[in-house]
């Protein structure tokens, strides 16, 4: 019986894990806490990005509407008015598409953990 206890004790000694350094557990826990803080900061940034994207879209839409009203009140020839309106709307659409692409990339982006 004692022979088995010695073998068991020897096996338990072999299974003992040595930590690389003394504060290994504390370092890992600090890293996990830091990742959690970064996740909440990224979520906040994503929320702000969505809010500013929506407000910029509405602002641009309103600006194009006001520009249309302004151009129709000015006495220019119709071709010139239409050209200016078309240029303004093309710039607006390009900006919306580019910023929409950036917003989608932001929301798809996932940070790979470094643990």
GUMARDO-397210 format. One record per atom (N, C-alpha, C): residue in one letter; x, y, z. Coordinates in steps of 0.05 Angstrom, whole numbers, padded with zeros to 5 digits, always signed. Last residue first. Example, Ala and Ser with C-alpha at 12.3 -4.5 7.8 and 13.67 -1.06 7.14 Angstrom:
% GUMARDO-397210
S+00257-00045+00142/S+00273-00021+00143/S+00258+00001+00157/A+00264-00114+00156/A+00246-00090+00156/A+00264-00066+00156/
***
This chain:
% GUMARDO-397210
X-00069+00744-00516/X-00062+00728-00493/X-00053+00700-00502/X-00087+00781-00551/X-00059+00776-00551/X-00050+00759-00527/X-00145+00774-00594/X-00132+00775-00567/X-00103+00767-00568/X-00159+00815-00648/X-00150+00789-00640/X-00137+00791-00612/X-00216+00853-00655/X-00189+00854-00646/X-00181+00825-00637/X-00253+00862-00713/X-00251+00849-00687/X-00222+00847-00680/X-00295+00899-00756/X-00268+00895-00744/X-00270+00882-00717/X-00345+00911-00770/X-00336+00884-00775/X-00309+00878-00762/X-00348+00965-00758/X-00366+00946-00743/X-00358+00917-00748/X-00311+00986-00794/X-00307+00990-00765/X-00324+00970-00749/X-00333+00973-00843/X-00307+00961-00835/X-00302+00964-00805/X-00378+01006-00840/X-00381+00977-00841/X-00356+00963-00833/X-00353+01056-00840/X-00369+01048-00817/X-00373+01018-00817/X-00330+01056-00891/X-00313+01058-00867/X-00328+01049-00842/X-00376+01054-00923/X-00356+01033-00924/X-00338+01032-00900/X-00398+01103-00908/X-00413+01078-00902/X-00394+01054-00903/X-00361+01138-00929/X-00364+01136-00900/X-00379+01111-00891/X-00369+01127-00985/X-00343+01123-00972/X-00345+01120-00942/X-00424+01140-00991/X-00414+01113-00997/X-00387+01108-00983/X-00423+01194-00975/X-00440+01175-00961/X-00430+01146-00966/X-00389+01216-01014/X-00382+01217-00986/X-00398+01197-00970/X-00420+01206-01061/X-00393+01194-01057/X-00385+01194-01028/X-00466+01237-01049/X-00468+01208-01052/X-00441+01195-01049/X-00442+01289-01049/X-00457+01279-01026/X-00459+01248-01027/X-00423+01293-01102/X-00404+01294-01079/X-00417+01283-01054/X-00473+01290-01128/X-00453+01269-01133/X-00432+01269-01110/X-00497+01337-01111/X-00509+01311-01103/X-00489+01288-01108/X-00464+01376-01134/X-00468+01375-01105/X-00478+01348-01096/X-00470+01363-01189/X-00444+01362-01176/X-00446+01359-01146/X-00525+01375-01194/X-00515+01348-01199/X-00487+01344-01186/X-00526+01430-01184/X-00541+01411-01166/X-00531+01382-01170/X-00495+01448-01227/X-00486+01453-01199/X-00500+01434-01179/X-00528+01431-01269/X-00501+01422-01267/X-00490+01425-01239/X-00575+01460-01260/X-00576+01431-01260/X-00548+01419-01256/X-00556+01512-01267/X-00568+01504-01241/X-00567+01473-01239/X-00540+01510-01321/X-00520+01516-01300/X-00530+01507-01273/X-00589+01502-01346/X-00567+01482-01349/X-00547+01486-01327/X-00618+01548-01333/X-00627+01522-01323/X-00604+01502-01325/X-00581+01607-01313/X-00595+01591-01333/X-00599+01562-01322/X-00600+01641-01253/X-00580+01629-01271/X-00595+01613-01292/X-00620+01676-01205/X-00626+01677-01234/X-00602+01667-01250/X-00637+01639-01147/X-00618+01656-01162/X-00624+01654-01192/X-00673+01601-01130/X-00680+01629-01125/X-00661+01648-01140/X-00648+01554-01141/X-00673+01560-01156/X-00682+01589-01152/X-00606+01555-01105/X-00600+01557-01133/X-00625+01564-01150/X-00634+01551-01056/X-00618+01575-01061/X-00613+01578-01091/X-00656+01499-01060/X-00674+01523-01057/X-00659+01549-01064/X-00608+01470-01062/X-00628+01469-01084/X-00646+01493-01083/X-00586+01482-01013/X-00572+01490-01037/X-00591+01490-01061/X-00623+01456-00980/X-00620+01485-00979/X-00606+01496-01003/X-00613+01403-00995/X-00640+01415-00999/X-00638+01445-00999/X-00559+01398-00979/X-00566+01395-01008/X-00594+01407-01014/X-00567+01404-00924/X-00551+01423-00939/X-00556+01422-00969/X-00597+01358-00912/X-00609+01385-00908/X-00593+01406-00923/X-00559+01319-00924/X-00584+01320-00938/X-00598+01347-00936/X-00519+01333-00887/X-00514+01335-00916/X-00539+01335-00932/X-00547+01321-00839/X-00537+01348-00845/X-00531+01352-00874/X-00555+01266-00845/X-00578+01285-00844/X-00570+01313-00850/X-00502+01250-00845/X-00519+01243-00867/X-00543+01262-00868/X-00485+01267-00795/X-00472+01278-00819/X-00489+01273-00843/X-00517+01234-00762/X-00521+01263-00761/X-00508+01277-00786/X-00496+01184-00776/X-00524+01190-00781/X-00529+01220-00781/X-00443+01190-00760/X-00449+01183-00788/X-00478+01191-00794/X-00449+01200-00706/X-00438+01222-00723/X-00443+01216-00753/X-00470+01150-00689/X-00484+01175-00684/X-00475+01197-00703/X-00428+01115-00705/X-00455+01112-00716/X-00471+01138-00713/X-00387+01134-00672/X-00384+01133-00702/X-00411+01132-00715/X-00407+01124-00621/X-00403+01152-00630/X-00400+01153-00661/X-00406+01068-00623/X-00432+01082-00619/X-00429+01111-00628/X-00352+01059-00628/X-00370+01050-00649/X-00397+01065-00647/X-00334+01079-00579/X-00325+01091-00603/X-00344+01084-00627/X-00358+01041-00544/X-00365+01070-00542/X-00358+01085-00568/X-00331+00996-00560/X-00360+00997-00563/X-00370+01026-00562/X-00279+01010-00545/X-00285+01006-00573/X-00315+01007-00578/X-00285+01011-00489/X-00278+01036-00503/X-00284+01033-00533/X-00296+00958-00479/X-00317+00978-00473/X-00311+01004-00487/X-00248+00935-00496/X-00273+00928-00509/X-00295+00948-00504/X-00212+00958-00459/X-00210+00965-00488/X-00235+00958-00503/X-00228+00931-00413/X-00231+00960-00414/X-00230+00970-00444/X-00214+00879-00428/X-00242+00885-00422/X-00247+00916-00424/X-00159+00884-00431/X-00174+00877-00455/X-00204+00884-00451/X-00147+00894-00377/X-00141+00915-00397/X-00157+00910-00423/X-00161+00846-00354/X-00175+00870-00346/X-00171+00892-00367/X-00122+00814-00379/X-00150+00808-00384/X-00167+00833-00377/X-00076+00835-00356/X-00079+00836-00385/X-00108+00832-00393/X-00084+00823-00303/X-00082+00851-00311/X-00087+00854-00341/X-00081+00767-00306/X-00106+00780-00298/X-00106+00810-00305/X-00027+00761-00321/X-00048+00751-00339/X-00075+00765-00331/X-00001+00783-00276/X+00003+00795-00303/X-00019+00786-00322/X-00018+00747-00236/X-00025+00776-00235/X-00023+00789-00262/X+00008+00701-00254/X-00021+00702-00252/X-00031+00731-00251/X+00063+00716-00250/X+00051+00708-00276/X+00020+00711-00275/X+00099+00732-00211/X+00073+00747-00214/X+00059+00740-00241/X+00144+00697-00217/X+00127+00698-00193/X+00100+00711-00197/X+00146+00660-00279/X+00157+00680-00260/X+00136+00683-00238/X+00126+00612-00300/X+00150+00624-00312/X+00163+00645-00293/X+00110+00561-00252/X+00102+00585-00266/X+00128+00599-00276/X+00109+00492-00258/X+00125+00515-00249/X+00116+00539-00265/X+00065+00443-00238/X+00072+00463-00259/X+00087+00486-00246/X+00068+00375-00223/X+00069+00402-00212/X+00080+00421-00234/X+00073+00324-00240/X+00052+00340-00252/X+00052+00369-00242/X+00113+00303-00209/X+00119+00307-00237/X+00098+00325-00251/X+00086+00298-00161/X+00109+00316-00162/X+00116+00323-00192/X+00050+00259-00174/X+00040+00286-00168/X+00062+00306-00169/X+00085+00216-00180/X+00069+00225-00203/X+00059+00253-00198/X+00102+00211-00127/X+00121+00217-00148/X+00107+00228-00173/X+00054+00197-00102/X+00068+00222-00094/X+00088+00230-00116/X+00045+00148-00126/X+00026+00170-00130/X+00039+00197-00123/X+00088+00120-00107/X+00085+00124-00136/X+00066+00147-00141/X+00076+00121-00052/X+00101+00133-00062/X+00099+00139-00092/X+00028+00093-00053/X+00028+00121-00044/X+00053+00135-00053/X+00046+00043-00068/X+00029+00058-00086/X+00027+00087-00078/X+00076+00030-00023/X+00089+00031-00048/X+00073+00047-00068/X+00038+00025+00016/X+00056+00048+00017/X+00071+00051-00009/X+00016-00024+00000/X+00000+00000+00000/X+00017+00025+00000/
***
